[in-house]
Amino acid sequence: MSCLASCCAASTCGLCSTVASGISRKSARLAYCGLFGLSLIVSWILREVGAPLLEKLPWIKSSTQTKTWYQEQAVLRVSLGNFLFFAILALIMIGVKDQNDRRDSWHHGGWTAKMVIWILLVILMFFLPNVVITVYEILSKFGAGMFLLVQVIILLDFTHSWNDAWVEKDEQKWYIALLAVSIGCYLVAFAFSGILFIWFNPSGHDCGLNVFFIVMTMVLAFSFGVIALHPAVNGSLLPASVISVYCAYVCYTGLSSEPRDYLSIPLFVLDPQRHFYHHHLPQKQVQRNHF
């Protein structure tokens, strides 16, 4: 077994080294996105299975906390390690303006070392006392808002580049494609907002706050289009439509994160299995399962 474990470890290290060496200058951005996605997967896995392990660590263990608290601790500690990794890289890159700067090679290369540093930072976060994580939890709420703003800026830059690339072709089919994609995105945004009315405004409950956020999402989506088409702006409908879809998604994630005792949370969010029973089993059988 020890020989097999050594072989697996060696194979894994070799695979990581091969992947790291294959990351070029152009694919570095995708590599960073992949590393961020990996942190999300690790957070999800530890949230599901890491609670019993954290309960055994004396500097984390607390007799007054629930399983949910331990799950949050696992996610927050991975998040803190991820934040420190990207914050260190950002600080190193301050002042880099062109590829002639020596630090530019640090940004695009050295992926084996970066992966090792990232793993070590994530592991070290599980040795920090709870008070540090509590402070980070408070600060991260403000950081999450800034992160959403940065996402919007990146998305706008991408959609403007996309729009300019198709416009530069100066052919009718590309203009038609732009119009079709823009209309499609708006249809998705408004259709999804309509679905949110059904999910988060159940009959018989006062869900005014949910309705307010959904309506504001639709108003913002419409406003984006009006502003983009205004002669003084001379903009494009594509960025406005894509941002509208993103706003609808953000609205959904916000509403689905409401407290579990809030009556306006849809059943499938609270308990997917119970939601399945209500929709796929005869009503008498559902009632019998409840009693």
C-alpha positions as MATLAB code, in Angstrom:
seq = 'MSCLASCCAASTCGLCSTVASGISRKSARLAYCGLFGLSLIVSWILREVGAPLLEKLPWIKSSTQTKTWYQEQAVLRVSLGNFLFFAILALIMIGVKDQNDRRDSWHHGGWTAKMVIWILLVILMFFLPNVVITVYEILSKFGAGMFLLVQVIILLDFTHSWNDAWVEKDEQKWYIALLAVSIGCYLVAFAFSGILFIWFNPSGHDCGLNVFFIVMTMVLAFSFGVIALHPAVNGSLLPASVISVYCAYVCYTGLSSEPRDYLSIPLFVLDPQRHFYHHHLPQKQVQRNHF';
ca = [
       0.000    0.000    0.000;
       2.826    2.389    0.839;
       4.437    1.641   -2.533;
       1.139    2.289   -4.298;
       0.688    5.563   -2.417;
       4.209    6.645   -3.360;
       3.554    5.846   -7.008;
       0.286    7.798   -6.948;
       1.960   10.759   -5.283;
       4.803   10.709   -7.808;
       2.345   10.479  -10.697;
       0.323   13.360   -9.324;
       3.402   15.535   -8.891;
       4.538   14.659  -12.404;
       1.125   15.526  -13.808;
       1.070   18.872  -11.980;
       4.575   19.683  -13.220;
       3.578   18.847  -16.798;
       0.455   20.988  -16.616;
       2.364   23.850  -14.986;
       5.121   23.786  -17.601;
       2.543   23.768  -20.383;
       0.918   27.034  -19.292;
       1.941   29.709  -21.759;
       1.704   33.484  -21.563;
      -1.657   33.476  -23.337;
      -3.144   30.725  -21.174;
      -2.008   32.208  -17.849;
      -5.336   33.958  -17.368;
      -7.169   30.664  -17.855;
      -4.784   29.037  -15.367;
      -5.650   31.619  -12.715;
      -9.348   31.043  -13.392;
      -8.770   27.315  -13.097;
      -6.986   27.771   -9.781;
      -9.871   29.882   -8.525;
     -12.323   27.215   -9.693;
     -10.258   24.570   -7.900;
     -10.580   26.557   -4.669;
     -14.363   26.512   -5.079;
     -14.339   22.734   -5.524;
     -12.113   22.276   -2.472;
     -14.417   24.544   -0.445;
     -17.453   22.531   -1.486;
     -15.803   19.203   -0.645;
     -14.616   20.395    2.771;
     -18.009   21.896    3.512;
     -19.622   18.512    2.930;
     -17.088   16.217    4.607;
     -14.756   18.451    6.620;
     -16.916   19.198    9.664;
     -16.043   15.963   11.559;
     -12.336   16.616   10.916;
     -12.470   20.198   12.197;
     -14.207   19.016   15.362;
     -11.076   17.043   16.232;
      -8.751   20.061   16.025;
      -8.420   21.541   19.548;
      -7.793   25.130   18.364;
     -10.993   25.026   16.284;
     -13.223   22.734   18.326;
     -16.018   24.428   20.255;
     -18.651   22.600   22.269;
     -21.226   25.339   21.680;
     -21.081   25.330   17.868;
     -23.191   23.350   15.404;
     -22.258   21.388   12.304;
     -23.178   24.377   10.144;
     -20.590   26.500   11.946;
     -17.850   23.952   11.214;
     -18.887   23.862    7.566;
     -18.613   27.648    7.395;
     -15.205   27.480    9.049;
     -13.935   25.101    6.363;
     -15.132   27.362    3.548;
     -13.817   30.536    5.189;
     -10.362   29.060    5.761;
     -10.038   27.956    2.141;
     -11.291   31.377    1.090;
      -8.720   33.138    3.275;
      -5.879   31.064    1.824;
      -7.098   31.831   -1.682;
      -7.366   35.537   -0.869;
      -3.838   35.699    0.539;
      -2.428   33.932   -2.523;
      -3.976   36.369   -5.008;
      -3.325   39.376   -2.739;
       0.399   38.539   -2.579;
       0.518   38.239   -6.368;
      -1.309   41.564   -6.743;
       1.149   43.318   -4.440;
       4.113   41.856   -6.339;
       2.680   43.114   -9.641;
       2.214   46.733   -8.487;
       3.979   49.049  -10.922;
       4.406   46.488  -13.732;
       3.535   48.296  -16.970;
       5.069   46.172  -19.730;
       6.540   42.744  -20.439;
      10.106   44.038  -20.085;
       9.672   44.188  -16.330;
      11.283   41.163  -14.671;
       8.229   40.645  -12.469;
       6.075   40.045  -15.540;
       7.680   36.615  -15.872;
       6.630   35.864  -12.297;
       3.045   36.553  -13.282;
       3.042   34.234  -16.306;
       5.511   31.574  -15.164;
       6.594   29.589  -12.141;
       3.350   27.629  -11.938;
       4.795   24.679  -10.054;
       5.937   27.017   -7.272;
       2.608   28.857   -7.363;
       0.636   25.650   -6.908;
       2.816   24.618   -3.986;
       2.437   28.056   -2.361;
      -1.331   27.992   -2.883;
      -1.646   24.557   -1.280;
       0.546   25.566    1.679;
      -1.450   28.753    2.268;
      -4.737   26.850    2.282;
      -3.359   24.254    4.696;
      -1.861   26.900    7.014;
      -5.260   28.601    7.333;
      -6.537   25.551    9.224;
      -3.941   26.234   11.946;
      -5.173   29.766   12.645;
      -7.279   30.514   15.739;
     -10.994   31.103   15.360;
     -10.766   34.803   16.165;
      -8.736   35.448   12.999;
     -11.359   33.699   10.882;
     -14.119   35.670   12.609;
     -12.435   38.957   11.688;
     -11.930   37.731    8.126;
     -15.590   36.711    7.933;
     -16.672   40.265    8.780;
     -14.242   41.884    6.345;
     -15.053   39.418    3.577;
     -18.637   40.681    3.400;
     -17.336   44.041    2.195;
     -14.762   42.338    0.006;
     -17.512   40.293   -1.643;
     -19.192   43.517   -2.779;
     -15.923   44.754   -4.265;
     -15.436   41.392   -5.943;
     -18.852   41.662   -7.611;
     -17.912   45.126   -8.874;
     -14.658   43.798  -10.334;
     -16.591   40.968  -11.998;
     -18.899   43.500  -13.662;
     -15.914   45.502  -14.937;
     -14.259   42.371  -16.352;
     -17.543   41.273  -17.940;
     -18.025   44.708  -19.491;
     -14.505   44.651  -20.911;
     -15.126   41.200  -22.389;
     -18.470   42.122  -23.961;
     -17.087   45.359  -25.437;
     -14.195   43.412  -26.984;
     -16.677   40.849  -28.294;
     -18.883   43.597  -29.741;
     -15.942   45.418  -31.376;
     -14.614   42.194  -32.914;
     -17.926   41.515  -34.668;
     -18.472   45.126  -35.687;
     -15.005   45.316  -37.259;
     -15.985   42.538  -39.661;
     -18.461   45.042  -41.159;
     -20.739   42.379  -42.579;
     -24.504   42.181  -42.272;
     -24.505   38.651  -40.885;
     -22.374   39.756  -37.929;
     -24.685   42.676  -37.202;
     -27.613   40.269  -37.275;
     -25.707   37.939  -34.949;
     -25.092   40.805  -32.514;
     -28.764   41.706  -32.528;
     -29.818   38.065  -32.076;
     -27.449   37.493  -29.136;
     -28.539   40.763  -27.493;
     -32.243   39.963  -27.837;
     -31.600   36.413  -26.639;
     -29.800   37.654  -23.524;
     -32.630   40.050  -22.731;
     -35.199   37.290  -23.164;
     -33.207   35.084  -20.794;
     -32.859   37.904  -18.244;
     -36.571   38.780  -18.175;
     -37.718   35.144  -18.343;
     -35.443   34.249  -15.437;
     -36.731   37.248  -13.476;
     -40.271   35.984  -14.091;
     -39.289   32.569  -12.758;
     -37.870   34.272   -9.657;
     -41.338   35.748   -9.033;
     -42.731   32.208   -8.951;
     -39.953   30.787   -6.803;
     -39.455   33.581   -4.279;
     -42.944   35.087   -4.059;
     -45.138   32.134   -3.047;
     -48.840   32.803   -2.643;
     -50.016   33.395    0.896;
     -46.769   34.957    2.087;
     -45.655   38.566    2.372;
     -42.456   38.646    0.307;
     -42.258   42.364   -0.393;
     -38.486   42.488   -0.076;
     -38.047   39.667   -2.576;
     -40.417   41.374   -5.014;
     -38.526   44.652   -4.606;
     -35.184   43.089   -5.561;
     -36.666   41.219   -8.521;
     -38.441   44.312   -9.833;
     -35.316   46.423   -9.397;
     -33.358   43.818  -11.378;
     -35.838   44.111  -14.252;
     -35.826   47.925  -14.063;
     -32.026   47.976  -14.158;
     -31.989   45.613  -17.137;
     -34.394   47.890  -19.025;
     -32.399   50.975  -18.014;
     -29.171   49.459  -19.295;
     -30.721   49.038  -22.731;
     -32.174   52.551  -22.816;
     -28.852   54.116  -21.800;
     -26.904   52.026  -24.326;
     -29.191   53.065  -27.194;
     -29.308   56.750  -26.244;
     -27.727   58.928  -28.975;
     -25.544   60.734  -26.431;
     -23.975   57.415  -25.372;
     -23.797   55.764  -28.794;
     -23.253   52.409  -27.154;
     -24.133   48.830  -27.980;
     -26.948   46.621  -26.814;
     -24.747   43.538  -26.357;
     -22.905   44.648  -23.172;
     -26.180   45.874  -21.655;
     -27.934   42.563  -22.372;
     -25.107   40.414  -20.969;
     -24.925   42.536  -17.802;
     -28.711   42.142  -17.455;
     -28.344   38.347  -17.431;
     -25.586   38.660  -14.842;
     -27.765   40.895  -12.640;
     -30.588   38.342  -12.806;
     -28.156   35.633  -11.723;
     -26.831   37.758   -8.844;
     -30.419   38.425   -7.763;
     -31.103   34.683   -7.710;
     -27.992   33.882   -5.675;
     -28.881   36.615   -3.194;
     -32.475   35.460   -2.747;
     -31.500   31.796   -2.470;
     -29.067   32.719    0.329;
     -31.798   34.094    2.589;
     -32.139   32.545    6.073;
     -33.660   29.070    5.987;
     -36.460   30.097    8.379;
     -37.629   32.814    5.974;
     -41.042   31.772    4.639;
     -40.383   33.147    1.154;
     -37.627   30.627    0.452;
     -38.860   28.103   -2.141;
     -39.180   24.503   -1.035;
     -36.592   23.142   -3.465;
     -33.954   25.433   -1.898;
     -34.792   24.384    1.645;
     -35.094   20.651    1.034;
     -34.573   19.290   -2.509;
     -35.641   15.767   -1.516;
     -38.868   16.966    0.048;
     -39.489   19.130   -3.032;
     -39.127   16.004   -5.184;
     -41.638   14.129   -3.041;
     -44.192   16.925   -3.272;
     -43.962   16.993   -7.055;
     -43.617   13.312   -7.905;
     -45.557   11.372   -5.264;
     -49.322   11.207   -4.852;
     -50.615   13.749   -2.362;
     -51.882   11.077    0.056;
     -48.489    9.440    0.128;
     -46.800   12.815    0.748;
     -49.146   13.489    3.666;
     -48.493   10.015    5.063;
     -44.731   10.642    4.904;
     -45.172   13.744    7.015;
     -47.076   12.026    9.831;
];
